Amino acid sequence: MRRALFPLVLALAVAACGKQPADPVPASPAAPPPAATAATVKPAAQDEAAVRPVINHYSDIALAVFSDALATAQALQQAIDRLVAEPTEANLQAARTAWLAARVPYMQSEVFRFGNSVVDDREGQLNAWPLDEGLIDYVAADYQAALGNAGASANIIANTALIVGEKALDLSTITPELLASLNELGGSEANVATGYHAIEFLLWGQDLNGTNAGAGNRPASDYAQGGACTHGHCERRAQYLQAAAALLVKDLQAMVAQWQPAADNYRAQLAKEPVEQGLRKMLFGMGSLSLGELAGERMKVALEANSTEDEHDCFSDNTHHSHFYNGKGIRNVYLGEYRRVDGSVLSGPSLAALVKSRDVAADLLLQQKLATTESALQTLVDSANNGQHFDQLIASGNASGNALVRGAIDALVAQTVAIENAAKALGIQELNPDTADHSF
């Protein structure tokens, strides 16, 4: 459950994780020129000719991002098929590499979630986390499920039937439809059976290193047949992995269809809405991903609890890249540009130009904060490249690592202030981006 954001000028000097940072975020940006007021700003809805191209290009970017997510998911599916057909370590590594590549465009798509229900309604099936991996496959003997989650010991791969309450579930044939029906089994959000993270677990296995170096280390022989099979049930494990990949592709195909130029889809619906509503959705998505989701759920929670279970890409140790590309997605929407996986750049009418035409200072402030955030997220990538990944940075007692994460959180909070300021420049006085119930 999430609640609307209180005005962000309140208490921003409080550290994101309940601790005072070395350089606390100021309660308001340092003496920027005042943003335009409601009295001086012509409401965006009265400027259809200027705003409509920006919203149309927003849809173009969404289509490009989801198309890239689909293409890389299809490449992942092909790599998984090769792994199942020939379960070698080389094919397992190739599938892992394909999964990592698929995360790059998908994480840039999440800025379209908030305010766009057609995206957010499907996101849970695509990217829900954290998950109780005991629901899916074997786990270490000392594995601890989420509090009160009995479903986490189900082990779908090892069992062809499951009793939930008074209901008997037939798991004998693993299909995409079956897996989709098992999400939030027994009412627990930790029971995640589908999406990128279920596939990630099936490719890497549990990360048993805690806050020490190292990711999951599942052997390719977990997909071997006959006597070469390790940990049992290799045929069902392969069925599960292929079914999860097929569902991922199907869901992304549905998302691409929603953003195609067509007469009856979400893009067409967005084009019919008042332009002020379109602008609000764009800015609300930016602010909500920046604050409640990335700064809060994905960073603050993990840091505050020193919890590797709350790390976003916890099996692969890819969290630094996921965070970075979430941040890149926010920049994409504001700047009206997206670098596709083939290296080409899609650019067009932008929020940045629109804000600048109304309030030069508001645009400059947000551009500065976006650059600061990208730099802060890049430090997490650089740290991982130098051998210290996100799960190590959040460890209790790692003061320097904690400071890197806290610095990124602080930058995201300040960035959200600038997003709200830009919204006001366009005549949107109450943006109220999602805080995901976190106080900053």
C-alpha positions in Angstrom: 0.0 0.0 0.0 1.3 3.4 -0.9 0.3 6.9 0.0 0.6 10.3 -1.6 3.7 12.3 -1.0 3.7 15.1 1.6 5.3 18.3 0.3 9.0 17.4 -0.3 10.3 20.5 1.2 9.6 18.9 4.6 12.5 17.3 6.4 14.7 16.6 3.5 17.7 17.1 5.8 16.8 13.9 7.5 19.0 11.1 6.1 17.2 8.6 3.9 17.9 5.7 6.2 17.3 7.2 9.5 21.0 8.2 9.9 22.5 11.6 9.5 24.6 11.7 6.3 27.9 13.5 6.1 26.4 16.0 3.7 22.7 16.1 4.3 20.3 17.2 1.6 19.2 20.7 2.2 15.5 21.4 3.0 15.2 23.1 -0.4 17.6 23.6 -3.4 20.3 26.2 -2.7 18.8 29.5 -3.7 17.5 28.7 -7.2 15.7 31.5 -9.0 12.0 31.3 -8.1 9.9 29.0 -10.2 7.0 30.5 -12.0 3.8 30.7 -9.9 0.3 29.6 -10.7 -0.6 33.3 -11.4 2.1 33.7 -14.0 2.0 30.3 -15.7 -0.4 29.7 -18.5 -1.9 26.2 -17.8 -0.4 23.6 -20.0 -3.9 22.5 -21.1 -4.3 25.9 -22.9 -1.2 25.2 -25.1 -2.2 22.1 -27.0 0.0 22.8 -30.0 3.2 23.0 -27.8 2.3 20.1 -25.5 0.8 17.4 -27.8 4.0 16.7 -29.7 5.8 16.1 -26.3 3.2 13.5 -25.3 3.2 11.8 -28.7 7.0 11.5 -28.4 6.6 10.1 -24.9 4.6 7.3 -26.5 7.3 6.9 -29.2 9.9 6.4 -26.5 7.7 3.9 -24.6 7.2 1.9 -27.8 11.0 1.9 -28.5 11.9 0.8 -24.9 9.3 -2.0 -24.8 10.3 -3.1 -28.3 13.9 -3.4 -27.1 12.7 -5.2 -23.9 10.8 -7.7 -26.1 13.7 -8.2 -28.5 16.2 -8.9 -25.7 13.7 -11.2 -23.9 13.3 -13.2 -27.1 17.1 -13.5 -27.3 17.0 -14.7 -23.7 14.3 -17.2 -24.6 16.5 -18.6 -27.4 19.5 -18.8 -25.1 17.4 -20.7 -22.5 16.2 -23.1 -25.2 19.9 -23.8 -26.1 20.7 -24.4 -22.4 17.9 -26.9 -22.0 18.8 -28.7 -25.2 22.5 -28.8 -24.2 23.1 -28.0 -20.5 26.7 -27.0 -20.6 28.4 -24.4 -18.5 29.0 -22.3 -21.7 25.3 -22.3 -22.5 24.4 -21.5 -18.9 26.8 -18.5 -19.0 25.3 -17.4 -22.4 21.8 -17.5 -20.9 23.0 -15.4 -18.0 24.6 -12.9 -20.3 21.3 -12.7 -22.2 19.4 -12.1 -19.0 21.8 -9.3 -18.1 21.3 -7.7 -21.5 17.5 -8.0 -21.2 17.6 -6.0 -18.0 19.0 -2.9 -19.7 15.9 -1.8 -21.7 13.4 -3.2 -19.2 14.7 -1.2 -16.3 14.4 1.9 -18.5 10.7 1.0 -19.0 9.7 1.3 -15.4 9.3 5.1 -15.6 6.2 4.4 -17.6 4.6 2.4 -14.8 3.3 5.1 -12.5 0.2 6.8 -13.6 -0.2 4.4 -16.6 -2.3 1.5 -15.2 -1.9 -0.6 -18.3 1.8 -0.8 -17.6 1.7 -1.1 -13.8 -1.0 -3.8 -13.8 1.4 -6.1 -15.8 4.6 -5.1 -14.0 4.0 -7.4 -11.1 4.0 -10.5 -13.4 7.2 -9.2 -15.1 9.4 -7.9 -12.3 7.9 -8.6 -8.9 10.5 -8.9 -6.1 11.7 -9.9 -3.6 10.7 -13.5 -4.0 10.7 -16.5 -1.8 12.8 -18.8 -3.9 11.6 -21.9 -1.9 8.3 -21.6 -3.8 10.1 -22.4 -7.0 13.0 -24.8 -6.4 15.4 -26.2 -3.9 17.1 -23.9 -1.3 19.7 -24.2 1.4 18.7 -26.1 4.6 18.9 -22.9 6.6 16.8 -20.8 4.2 14.4 -18.5 6.0 11.2 -17.6 4.1 9.3 -14.3 4.5 7.6 -14.1 7.8 4.4 -16.2 7.9 4.8 -17.3 4.3 4.1 -21.1 4.3 3.9 -21.1 0.5 7.7 -20.5 0.3 8.3 -24.2 1.0 6.1 -25.4 -1.8 9.0 -26.2 -4.3 6.9 -26.3 -7.5 9.7 -28.0 -9.4 9.9 -30.9 -6.9 6.1 -31.4 -6.5 3.3 -32.3 -8.9 0.6 -31.3 -6.4 0.2 -28.7 -3.7 -2.4 -28.2 -1.0 -3.2 -24.5 -0.2 -5.7 -24.3 2.6 -8.5 -26.6 1.5 -7.6 -26.4 -2.2 -5.6 -29.0 -4.1 -3.5 -27.6 -6.9 -2.4 -29.7 -9.9 1.2 -28.9 -10.8 1.9 -31.9 -12.9 2.3 -29.9 -16.2 4.2 -26.6 -15.9 2.9 -24.1 -18.3 3.0 -20.3 -18.5 -0.6 -20.1 -17.4 0.0 -22.3 -14.4 2.9 -20.1 -13.3 0.9 -16.9 -13.7 -1.9 -18.4 -11.5 0.6 -19.1 -8.7 1.8 -15.5 -8.2 0.9 -14.3 -4.7 -0.1 -17.9 -3.8 -2.0 -17.9 -0.5 -2.2 -14.1 -0.6 1.5 -13.6 0.0 3.2 -11.0 -2.2 6.5 -12.9 -1.6 5.2 -15.8 -3.6 6.5 -14.8 -7.0 6.4 -17.5 -9.7 7.1 -15.5 -12.9 9.1 -12.7 -14.4 12.7 -11.7 -14.6 13.6 -12.6 -11.1 12.1 -16.1 -11.2 14.3 -16.6 -14.3 17.3 -15.0 -12.6 16.9 -17.5 -9.7 16.7 -20.5 -12.1 19.9 -19.3 -13.9 22.0 -18.3 -10.9 20.5 -20.1 -7.9 20.6 -18.7 -4.4 23.3 -16.2 -3.5 24.6 -17.8 -0.3 27.4 -15.3 0.2 25.5 -12.8 2.3 27.3 -9.5 2.2 30.5 -11.1 1.1 31.6 -11.2 -2.5 30.0 -13.6 -5.0 26.6 -14.2 -6.7 24.6 -17.4 -7.1 26.4 -20.4 -8.5 23.8 -22.9 -9.9 25.5 -25.6 -12.0 24.5 -26.3 -15.6 24.0 -29.9 -14.5 20.7 -28.8 -12.8 19.4 -29.0 -16.3 21.1 -32.3 -17.3 19.1 -35.4 -17.9 19.5 -38.9 -16.5 22.3 -39.6 -14.1 24.0 -36.3 -14.8 21.1 -34.4 -13.2 22.0 -32.6 -10.0 19.5 -31.7 -7.3 16.8 -33.8 -8.9 13.8 -32.9 -11.1 15.9 -31.5 -13.9 13.2 -32.1 -16.5 10.7 -30.1 -14.5 13.3 -27.4 -13.8 13.8 -27.1 -17.6 10.0 -26.9 -18.2 9.7 -24.2 -15.5 12.5 -22.1 -17.0 11.1 -22.3 -20.5 7.6 -21.6 -19.4 8.7 -18.5 -17.4 10.6 -17.3 -20.5 7.6 -17.8 -22.7 5.4 -15.9 -20.4 7.9 -13.0 -20.2 7.9 -12.7 -24.0 4.1 -12.9 -24.1 3.8 -10.1 -21.5 6.2 -7.9 -23.3 4.5 -8.5 -26.6 1.3 -7.3 -25.0 3.1 -4.1 -23.7 4.5 -3.4 -27.2 1.0 -3.7 -28.6 -0.3 -1.1 -26.1 2.1 1.5 -27.4 1.8 0.9 -31.2 0.1 3.6 -33.3 -3.4 2.0 -33.4 -7.0 2.8 -33.1 -7.8 0.9 -29.9 -5.0 0.7 -27.4 -3.5 2.6 -24.5 -1.5 4.9 -26.7 -4.7 6.0 -28.5 -6.4 6.5 -25.1 -3.5 8.7 -23.9 -3.8 10.8 -27.1 -7.4 11.5 -26.4 -6.8 12.7 -22.8 -6.3 16.4 -22.1 -2.7 17.4 -22.5 -2.4 18.4 -18.9 -3.2 14.9 -17.9 -0.5 13.5 -20.2 2.0 15.9 -18.7 1.0 14.9 -15.2 1.5 11.2 -16.1 5.0 11.9 -17.4 6.1 13.9 -14.4 4.3 11.6 -11.9 6.1 8.6 -13.4 9.5 10.3 -13.1 8.9 11.4 -9.5 7.4 8.2 -8.3 10.2 6.0 -9.7 12.8 8.5 -8.4 11.4 8.7 -4.9 9.2 5.9 -3.6 10.5 3.1 -5.8 14.2 3.6 -6.5 15.2 5.7 -3.5 12.8 4.0 -1.2 11.9 0.4 -2.0 15.0 -0.6 -3.8 17.7 1.3 -1.9 16.5 2.7 1.4 14.9 -0.6 2.6 17.9 -2.7 1.7 20.3 -0.2 3.3 18.3 0.4 6.4 17.9 -3.3 7.1 21.4 -4.3 5.8 19.3 -6.9 3.9 20.6 -8.8 0.8 17.1 -10.3 0.5 15.9 -6.8 -0.4 18.5 -6.3 -3.0 16.8 -6.0 -6.4 18.8 -8.4 -8.6 20.0 -10.4 -5.6 20.8 -13.7 -7.3 23.0 -12.3 -10.1 24.6 -9.3 -8.2 23.4 -7.0 -11.0 21.6 -4.5 -8.8 24.0 -1.7 -9.6 23.0 -1.8 -13.3 19.3 -2.1 -12.5 19.4 1.0 -10.4 21.5 2.9 -13.0 19.1 2.1 -15.8 16.0 3.0 -13.7 17.7 6.4 -13.3 18.4 6.5 -17.1 14.7 5.9 -17.7 13.8 9.0 -15.8 16.3 11.1 -17.8 15.0 9.6 -21.0 11.5 10.9 -20.4 12.6 14.4 -19.4 15.1 14.9 -22.2 12.9 13.2 -24.8 15.7 10.8 -25.9 16.5 7.1 -25.7 19.5 5.1 -26.8 18.3 1.9 -28.3 20.0 -1.5 -27.8 21.3 -1.2 -31.4 23.1 2.1 -30.5 20.7 4.4 -32.4 19.2 7.4 -30.6 15.6 8.3 -30.7 15.0 11.9 -29.9 12.2 14.4 -30.3 10.0 17.0 -28.6 10.9 17.0 -24.9 9.6 18.0 -21.5 12.9 19.7 -21.0 12.3 22.1 -23.9 8.7 22.7 -22.7 9.8 23.5 -19.2 12.6 25.7 -20.4 10.1 27.7 -22.5 8.2 28.4 -19.3 10.9 28.7 -16.7 14.6 28.6 -17.6 15.6 28.2 -14.0 13.3 25.2 -13.3 14.7 23.4 -16.4 18.3 24.1 -15.4 17.7 22.9 -11.8 16.2 19.6 -13.0 18.9 19.0 -15.6 21.5 19.6 -12.9 19.8 17.2 -10.5 19.4 14.5 -13.2 23.2 14.8 -13.9 24.0 14.6 -10.2 21.8 11.5 -9.8 23.3 9.7 -12.8 26.8 10.4 -11.4 25.8 9.0 -8.0 24.3 5.9 -9.5 27.4 5.5 -11.7 29.5 5.3 -8.5 27.5 2.1 -7.6 28.4 0.7 -11.0 32.0 1.7 -10.6 32.1 0.1 -7.2 30.8 -3.2 -8.6 33.3 -3.1 -11.5 36.0 -2.7 -8.8 34.7 -5.8 -7.0 32.4 -4.4 -4.4 28.7 -4.9 -5.3 25.5 -3.5 -3.9 25.1 -6.3 -1.4 28.5 -5.5 0.0 27.9 -1.8 0.1 24.8 -2.2 2.3 26.6 -4.4 4.8 26.5 -3.3 8.5 29.8 -1.7 9.4 30.7 -0.8 5.8 30.7 2.9 6.4 32.1 3.9 3.1 29.8 1.6 1.2 26.8 2.8 3.1 27.7 6.3 2.3 27.8 5.6 -1.5 24.3 4.2 -1.3 23.1 7.0 0.9 24.5 9.5 -1.5 22.5 8.0 -4.3 19.4 8.1 -2.2 19.9 11.7 -1.3 20.5 12.6 -5.0 17.2 10.9 -5.9 15.3 12.8 -3.2 16.7 16.1 -4.4 16.0 15.2 -7.9 12.3 14.6 -7.0 12.1 18.1 -5.6 13.3 19.4 -8.9 10.7 17.3 -10.8 8.0 18.9 -8.7 9.4 22.3 -9.4 9.4 21.6 -13.1 5.7 20.4 -12.8 4.9 23.8 -11.2 6.5 25.6 -14.1 4.0 23.8 -16.4 1.1 24.8 -14.2 0.8 21.5 -12.3 0.7 22.6 -8.7 0.1 19.2 -6.9 2.1 16.5 -8.5 2.3 14.3 -5.4 4.6 11.5 -6.6 4.4 8.1 -4.9 6.5 7.7 -1.7 5.8 4.0 -1.3 5.1 4.9 2.4 8.7 6.0 3.1 9.6 9.1 4.9 12.7 11.0 3.6 
